[in-house]
Amino acid sequence: MDALKNILNKVSARELSVPYPSKKEMDTIYRAALRAPDHAWLRPSSFIEVKDKGLEKLSSIFKKYAEEKNFKAEIIKKYKQAPFRAPMILILINTYKEHPKVPAIEQKLSTAASAQNIMLALNAMNYSSIWRTGKLAFNKDVQSELGLNDNQEILGYLYIGTETGKKKKVPEHDLDDFVSYL
Ligand SMILES: Cc1cc2nc3c(=O)[nH]c(=O)nc-3n(C[C@H](O)[C@H](O)[C@H](O)COP(=O)(O)O)c2cc1C
């Protein structure tokens, strides 16, 4: 796909189903992710790929969290179901490393840029995705269940697959609202 067309036409998708990317396609996607700008090459981004039985494991983790917080039954059910909204999920992990010139925010921005690279690479391969956060991101309990260290944080979940709903229209923007010139 033409590179600019790919960027200009990418929209997020809420209804996702199989097929999802193959192992070979995911390897390309991870390489795209790792080309995000990264001050001092600290490599803050990493990813947990969740599919098949992994979705059930993630569902159990979300359910356990909701139960321990004494959420209402309908919320527990919602969290338990959350991973099944797509056939594949990438958990976006940021690992903070202390550095004299690179504050934590820059490291998170780098991981955010890697997420955008992933979504664009997916779009170029005719897959779709959506970035979700909610209470399950930046969540110490879920992070600990996933075996993350104290310097690691979940910046979000990329839900991935093939769009089954109607593709959203790309919104129009008045550039004057967004751009000024000095
Ligand atoms: C950091 C971040 C967190 C987000 N969290 C959610 C979320 O929890 N639920 C949701 O419906 N959309 C969330 N979104 C928005 C969607 O990913 C998406 O950008 C939005 O639906 C607009 O669609 P578009 O990307 O096609 O313009 C989040 C976006 C970002 C950047």
The ligand as a Gaussian input file, in Angstrom:
#p B3LYP/6-31G(d) Opt

LIG

0 1
 C       -3.698000       6.191000      24.983000
 C       -5.052000       5.935000      24.362000
 C       -6.003000       5.242000      25.093000
 C       -7.268000       4.967000      24.558000
 N       -8.172000       4.254000      25.292000
 C       -9.370000       3.958000      24.760000
 C      -10.296000       3.146000      25.477000
 O      -10.029000       2.684000      26.587000
 N      -11.482000       2.886000      24.902000
 C      -11.806000       3.379000      23.665000
 O      -12.916000       3.119000      23.196000
 N      -10.940000       4.130000      22.953000
 C       -9.733000       4.438000      23.465000
 N       -8.843000       5.201000      22.767000
 C       -9.253000       5.779000      21.472000
 C       -9.204000       4.793000      20.314000
 O       -8.001000       4.064000      20.320000
 C       -9.328000       5.543000      18.956000
 O       -8.223000       6.380000      18.760000
 C      -10.599000       6.366000      18.899000
 O      -11.695000       5.496000      18.930000
 C      -10.664000       7.251000      17.653000
 O      -10.649000       6.485000      16.495000
 P       -9.637000       6.785000      15.304000
 O       -8.293000       6.333000      15.799000
 O      -10.179000       6.005000      14.159000
 O       -9.681000       8.265000      15.058000
 C       -7.583000       5.445000      23.261000
 C       -6.600000       6.122000      22.530000
 C       -5.352000       6.370000      23.072000
 C       -4.307000       7.112000      22.261000

